[in-house]
């Protein structure tokens, strides 16, 4: 029964595009609510998860780092006085950033442990299903973290929802885009995993509950 199912939107920021080579830097997740809520409301209700983790290597793709590190919480103070931590600056130093995160961020195991604890709290014994819009990226990083850094299975196990494919099926158009739903993008911090997950949850709410009537 879908009434006993909780959908959780997920987002991951990484040091590059090569799974298993480029490290996961942060994980964000947000419960898909039936009612419209703001980011601050979702955060206050405990419906948002966010974690930044120690990179497992110093390999990187610089353009991916410029995106994935642009809103990292751990760099907020550093970028104020050292432009090597500022992703838009010519002196941006990805290797330095990765070394800083290795020294000061939580371990991947600690982050996945917190993620599991959060999911248990918000699920209230309901079945959970993960939602992504980049099925070969975000879900791959999540499964890799649980496989490499945790003794627990991914909380989503073998279930998951590819929102992009679902929308194409809904409108019967293989070339359709979720942008056609015209959901307002009011993210305060684009490319930070919790804000991106919240935005995906907004899109999910409209498609799953308003359009499909689940």
Buried (B, 14 or more C-beta within 10 A) or exposed (E): EEEEBBBBBBBBBBBBEEBEBBBBBBBBBBBBBEEEBEBEEBBEEEBBBBBBBBBBEBBBBEEBBBBBBBBBBBBEEBBEEBBBBBBEEEEBBBEBBBEBBBEEBBEBBBBBBBBBEBBEEBBEEEBBBBBBBBBEBBBBBBBBBBEEBBEEEBBBEEEBBBBBEBBBEEEEEEEBEBEEBEBEEEBEBEBBBBBBBBBBBBBBBBBBBEBEEE
